[in-house]
Amino acid sequence: MDQDTSILWRRIDRPGHEYARLSRLDTGWRLEGVALFEHDGLPCNLSYGVTCDAEWITKRAQVVGWVGSSAVNVTIIADTAHVWRLNDQICEGVAGSLDVDLNFSPSTNLLPIRRLGLAVGQRAEVRAAWLRFPGFTLEPLVQSYTRTNERSYVYESGGGRFVAQLEVADAGWPVAYGNIWSSEARSS
């Protein structure tokens, strides 16, 4: 993929939309977007950016916006030893993780899908630095991806407590994420 791509999702389980864009950088990739949705009766507006190296390993993420009238401003940095910091505080529990997972967004599933490059029938387990919503804490989350055909994966987390079918586009965007998100438009 040499050109920038973008996608628009609609929430299925509650009111909301999300726009995301993937751009190639000289040193890797930039994933950025904005999610607008309802949570517990509150309007949420969250903008995010994730920077990865050429191997799709997360280096930095930022989330800013609002949950109701509460401001959100989160910066996540992962160094070359995979030590993670959330707002300058070391998060030992996620040390060694390669991916950030933004709990409120389907976009970050693209990162391990691209990094792993699984063949049909292959399965891989990853440990992500999971930014929980709405508390915005950084916690470890073991996830697995099983590629079932050219455009489908089974995603599991929490030891199988959460399972979702992911349908993906060429660039790795989830175009269907279980009964939570569905793509409405995307660029190639």
DAJO-V70549 format. One record per backbone hydrogen bond with DSSP energy under -0.5 kcal/mol. NH is the residue of the N-H (numbers start at 1). CO is the residue of the C=O. Records with the same first field share a line. If there is no record, write none. Layout:
NH=CO, CO
This chain:
5=22
7=20
8=185
9=18
10=182
11=16
12=180
13=180
17=36
18=9
19=34
20=7
21=32
22=5
23=30
25=28
28=25
29=52
30=23
31=50
32=21
33=48
34=19
35=46
36=17
37=44
38=15
39=42
42=39
44=37
45=66
46=35
47=64
48=33
49=62
50=31
51=60
52=29
53=57
54=27
56=53
58=56, 98
59=51
60=51
61=76
62=49
63=74
64=47
65=72
66=45
67=70
68=43
70=67
71=69
72=65
74=63
76=61
77=85
78=59
79=83
82=79
84=82
85=77
86=89
87=75, 85
89=86
90=88
91=84
92=90
94=91
95=92
96=82
97=94
98=127
99=127
101=129
103=101, 131
105=102
109=106
110=107
111=108
112=108
113=109
114=110
115=111
116=112
117=113
121=147
122=119
124=145
126=143
128=126, 141
129=99
130=128, 139
131=101, 129
132=130, 137
136=132
139=130, 137
141=128
143=126
144=156
145=124
146=154
147=122
148=146, 152
149=152
152=149
153=166
154=146
155=153, 164
156=144
157=162
158=142
160=157
161=157, 158
162=157
164=155
166=153
167=165, 176
168=151
169=173
172=169
175=167, 173
176=167
177=181
178=165, 176
180=177
181=177
182=10
183=175
184=8
185=8
187=6
